Amino acid sequence: MNEIHQNQIDRTLRRLGSTSPAPGMEDRILAGLARAEAGNEPTRFFSVPRFAVAFATAGTVCAFIVAGSVSHSHHNLPVAPGLHFPGEAQPGVGAASAAHVAAQPVTALPKDRPRSVLKTENGRAVISPNAKKHSGIAVPKAPPAPDRAFTPDQR
Amino acid sequence: MSSYSGQIAGWMTPAFSSAKSVDSSETITALVAEYSATLYRVAYSVMRNSAEAEDAVQEAFLRVLKHREKLAEIRDIRVWLVRITWNVVLDRKRRGKTRPENDDIADYARVLPSSDRRADEELISSQEHSRILSLIDRLPAKERRALLLSAVEELSTAQIASVLKTTESSVRSRIFRARQELSALLEKEGVSQ
């Protein structure tokens, strides 16, 4: 390689590698970093209670949904509670204890009586002596005919 | 689950995290004081524009600030910083957002203060300097990068190899080839002139 050219290259590289920054560069860099840090501060401030804010927002939204739903169903129900006309649609949320009217009229049976009649004070059912009992297995009362009697000779 | 608990622990102990941030900002301030000039030279070797080089150093330190939690894990902080700056510079060059190389007299004055040299010598030297730099730009990327980083005095061959993610022997051979090709180009230029 040419010695002169090598010297020229060395001089150029030395010159390139010995450049020094304009005075005050460090301060400018630090100021820039401080600006960037200050710019990030609000985000960090908000990121700290982010979880709590998310919880609160979710809770509020849920409360609104439930309240809206209940309000909607209440607005669609008749004004007088318990008076539900058959065939009328009952949308929305209804209480399980609400009065439900059968679609068809229900007629009472002729000999119907309340179930509580059968109950006694000690909690045991009492069968009245006049009650009709089940007959059970039917056993013929009359003895069998003599011609069909069972004799030891037939065995 | 562990990340949540970590987050919650972070919220529960704001004093600890603020002390940590103060500590990291002090570390970054110390890094700026110690390495900004070196990083400027690394950036300037590619940019050849003082404002552009300073911007690159600024961006490099912003990246350091962004990843400050990694500072404790870094083994060779100089190589790490030079690599960040080098990537910033190459990104900027690739995007073509660089300002033109400056012929600002103030920059030349800063490059090599030589009060004992005459003005005409300085002018010839500057012309020669510009000519060789333009020839360096014509070199293949690998050779050119190794040569430019070798110009930064603070960097050893091992550190250059680490920045370029190659071996020391590869760096040496790249520099040798670069100088050879540059010499050949100068020879050709000299003949043509």
Boltz contact constraints between the chains, C-beta under 6 A:
constraints:
  - contact:
      token1: [A, 1]
      token2: [B, 183]
      max_distance: 6.0
  - contact:
      token1: [A, 2]
      token2: [B, 183]
      max_distance: 6.0
  - contact:
      token1: [A, 5]
      token2: [B, 183]
      max_distance: 6.0
  - contact:
      token1: [A, 5]
      token2: [B, 186]
      max_distance: 6.0
  - contact:
      token1: [A, 9]
      token2: [B, 179]
      max_distance: 6.0
  - contact:
      token1: [A, 9]
      token2: [B, 182]
      max_distance: 6.0
  - contact:
      token1: [A, 12]
      token2: [B, 129]
      max_distance: 6.0
  - contact:
      token1: [A, 12]
      token2: [B, 132]
      max_distance: 6.0
  - contact:
      token1: [A, 13]
      token2: [B, 151]
      max_distance: 6.0
  - contact:
      token1: [A, 15]
      token2: [B, 111]
      max_distance: 6.0
  - contact:
      token1: [A, 15]
      token2: [B, 112]
      max_distance: 6.0
  - contact:
      token1: [A, 15]
      token2: [B, 129]
      max_distance: 6.0
  - contact:
      token1: [A, 16]
      token2: [B, 45]
      max_distance: 6.0
  - contact:
      token1: [A, 16]
      token2: [B, 151]
      max_distance: 6.0
  - contact:
      token1: [A, 17]
      token2: [B, 41]
      max_distance: 6.0
  - contact:
      token1: [A, 17]
      token2: [B, 151]
      max_distance: 6.0
  - contact:
      token1: [A, 17]
      token2: [B, 152]
      max_distance: 6.0
  - contact:
      token1: [A, 17]
      token2: [B, 153]
      max_distance: 6.0
  - contact:
      token1: [A, 19]
      token2: [B, 41]
      max_distance: 6.0
  - contact:
      token1: [A, 19]
      token2: [B, 44]
      max_distance: 6.0
  - contact:
      token1: [A, 19]
      token2: [B, 111]
      max_distance: 6.0
  - contact:
      token1: [A, 20]
      token2: [B, 110]
      max_distance: 6.0
  - contact:
      token1: [A, 21]
      token2: [B, 40]
      max_distance: 6.0
  - contact:
      token1: [A, 22]
      token2: [B, 50]
      max_distance: 6.0
  - contact:
      token1: [A, 25]
      token2: [B, 54]
      max_distance: 6.0
  - contact:
      token1: [A, 26]
      token2: [B, 32]
      max_distance: 6.0
  - contact:
      token1: [A, 26]
      token2: [B, 36]
      max_distance: 6.0
  - contact:
      token1: [A, 29]
      token2: [B, 32]
      max_distance: 6.0
  - contact:
      token1: [A, 29]
      token2: [B, 36]
      max_distance: 6.0
  - contact:
      token1: [A, 29]
      token2: [B, 58]
      max_distance: 6.0
  - contact:
      token1: [A, 29]
      token2: [B, 61]
      max_distance: 6.0
  - contact:
      token1: [A, 30]
      token2: [B, 32]
      max_distance: 6.0
  - contact:
      token1: [A, 32]
      token2: [B, 58]
      max_distance: 6.0
  - contact:
      token1: [A, 33]
      token2: [B, 61]
      max_distance: 6.0
  - contact:
      token1: [A, 33]
      token2: [B, 65]
      max_distance: 6.0
  - contact:
      token1: [A, 36]
      token2: [B, 62]
      max_distance: 6.0
  - contact:
      token1: [A, 48]
      token2: [B, 11]
      max_distance: 6.0
